[in-house]
Amino acid sequence: MSSGLPDRVQRFLGAHISSIEQLEVLLLMRRTAEREWSAAAMAREIGSSMMSIQDRFGGLASRGLIVAREDGEDIFYRYAPADDETRRTIDDLAQAYKERRLSVINHIYATPPPSDIQSFSDAFLITKKGKGG
């Protein structure tokens, strides 16, 4: 607990949360667990773009933290952690964010996700052109 955050909260953040926006979306959905959210409604609520929220919803759903329901052309999302342990960890995270907001923010941004590091380093790769180029 070097940051003052419980170990399981630190592990959860490292495995599932890559931005403050993503955390805010998850915690708002937790607070309104009975509500289904469209990307447009969530974007209005937190002041973000619909495209960004769609990405956040997709990431949270793929991690088993929220579920999606299609209704015609619309997709609605609802808070639904895959198991009770995950639900308790998110409860602990919500409490930590309330009491130690800066520690949570610092932990999120302390180490970029591996995919982001790889993407950044790949941007500097010089590739050989094929013959004749």
C-alpha positions as CSV (number, residue, x, y, z in Angstrom):
1,M,0.0,0.0,0.0
2,S,2.7,2.5,-0.9
3,S,0.1,5.0,-2.2
4,G,-2.2,4.5,0.7
5,L,-4.6,2.6,-1.5
6,P,-5.6,-1.0,-0.7
7,D,-3.6,-3.5,-2.7
8,R,-6.7,-4.9,-4.4
9,V,-7.7,-1.4,-5.5
10,Q,-4.3,-0.8,-6.9
11,R,-4.5,-4.1,-8.8
12,F,-7.9,-3.2,-10.1
13,L,-6.8,0.2,-11.3
14,G,-3.8,-1.3,-13.1
15,A,-5.9,-4.0,-14.8
16,H,-9.1,-2.1,-15.6
17,I,-8.8,1.7,-15.5
18,S,-6.7,3.8,-17.9
19,S,-8.1,7.3,-17.5
20,I,-10.0,9.5,-15.1
21,E,-12.9,9.6,-17.6
22,Q,-13.2,5.9,-17.5
23,L,-13.1,5.9,-13.7
24,E,-15.8,8.6,-13.6
25,V,-18.0,6.7,-16.0
26,L,-17.7,3.5,-13.9
27,L,-18.3,5.3,-10.6
28,L,-21.4,7.2,-12.0
29,M,-22.8,3.9,-13.2
30,R,-22.2,2.4,-9.8
31,R,-24.0,5.2,-8.1
32,T,-27.0,4.8,-10.5
33,A,-26.8,1.0,-10.7
34,E,-30.5,0.7,-11.5
35,R,-30.3,3.0,-14.5
36,E,-29.4,2.1,-18.1
37,W,-27.2,4.6,-19.9
38,S,-26.8,5.4,-23.6
39,A,-23.5,6.9,-24.7
40,A,-25.3,10.2,-25.5
41,A,-26.8,10.5,-22.0
42,M,-23.5,9.6,-20.3
43,A,-21.6,12.1,-22.5
44,R,-24.1,14.9,-21.6
45,E,-23.9,13.9,-17.9
46,I,-20.1,14.0,-17.6
47,G,-19.4,16.6,-20.3
48,S,-17.5,14.4,-22.8
49,S,-17.9,13.3,-26.4
50,M,-20.2,10.5,-27.4
51,M,-17.3,8.8,-29.2
52,S,-15.1,8.8,-26.1
53,I,-18.0,7.4,-24.0
54,Q,-18.6,4.6,-26.5
55,D,-15.0,3.7,-26.2
56,R,-15.2,3.7,-22.3
57,F,-18.4,1.6,-22.4
58,G,-16.8,-0.9,-24.7
59,G,-13.7,-1.2,-22.5
60,L,-15.8,-1.6,-19.3
61,A,-18.1,-4.1,-20.9
62,S,-15.2,-6.2,-22.2
63,R,-13.8,-6.3,-18.7
64,G,-17.1,-7.6,-17.2
65,L,-17.8,-4.4,-15.3
66,I,-21.0,-3.3,-17.2
67,V,-23.4,-5.1,-19.5
68,A,-24.9,-3.9,-22.8
69,R,-28.5,-4.3,-24.0
70,E,-29.5,-3.6,-27.6
71,D,-32.8,-2.1,-28.3
72,G,-33.2,-1.7,-32.1
73,E,-30.3,0.5,-33.1
74,D,-29.7,1.8,-29.6
75,I,-27.3,0.3,-27.1
76,F,-27.8,0.8,-23.3
77,Y,-25.3,0.0,-20.6
78,R,-25.8,-0.9,-17.0
79,Y,-23.5,-1.4,-14.0
80,A,-23.1,-5.2,-13.5
81,P,-19.7,-6.4,-12.2
82,A,-19.2,-10.0,-13.1
83,D,-18.9,-11.2,-9.4
84,D,-19.2,-10.1,-5.8
85,E,-15.5,-9.7,-5.3
86,T,-15.2,-7.3,-8.2
87,R,-18.3,-5.4,-6.9
88,R,-16.6,-5.1,-3.4
89,T,-13.4,-3.9,-5.0
90,I,-15.2,-1.2,-7.0
91,D,-17.0,-0.2,-3.7
92,D,-13.5,0.1,-2.1
93,L,-12.3,2.1,-5.1
94,A,-15.3,4.5,-4.8
95,Q,-14.5,5.1,-1.2
96,A,-10.8,5.6,-1.9
97,Y,-11.6,8.1,-4.7
98,K,-13.8,10.0,-2.3
99,E,-11.2,10.0,0.5
100,R,-7.9,9.9,-1.4
101,R,-8.7,11.3,-4.8
102,L,-5.1,12.4,-5.6
103,S,-3.7,9.0,-4.7
104,V,-6.2,7.3,-7.1
105,I,-5.4,9.8,-9.9
106,N,-1.7,9.4,-9.4
107,H,-1.9,5.7,-9.5
108,I,-3.9,5.7,-12.7
109,Y,-1.3,7.9,-14.5
110,A,1.8,6.5,-12.8
111,T,2.3,3.7,-15.3
112,P,0.7,3.8,-18.8
113,P,-1.0,0.6,-19.9
114,P,1.4,-1.7,-21.8
115,S,-0.6,-1.2,-25.0
116,D,-0.1,2.6,-24.8
117,I,3.7,2.2,-24.3
118,Q,3.9,-0.2,-27.2
119,S,1.9,2.2,-29.5
120,F,4.1,5.1,-28.5
121,S,7.4,3.2,-29.2
122,D,6.0,1.8,-32.4
123,A,5.5,5.4,-33.7
124,F,9.3,5.7,-33.8
125,L,10.0,2.5,-35.7
126,I,11.6,2.9,-39.1
127,T,10.3,0.3,-41.4
128,K,12.2,-0.9,-44.5
129,K,10.4,-0.2,-47.7
130,G,10.0,-3.1,-50.1
131,K,12.2,-3.6,-53.1
132,G,12.1,-0.7,-55.5
133,G,11.0,1.8,-52.8
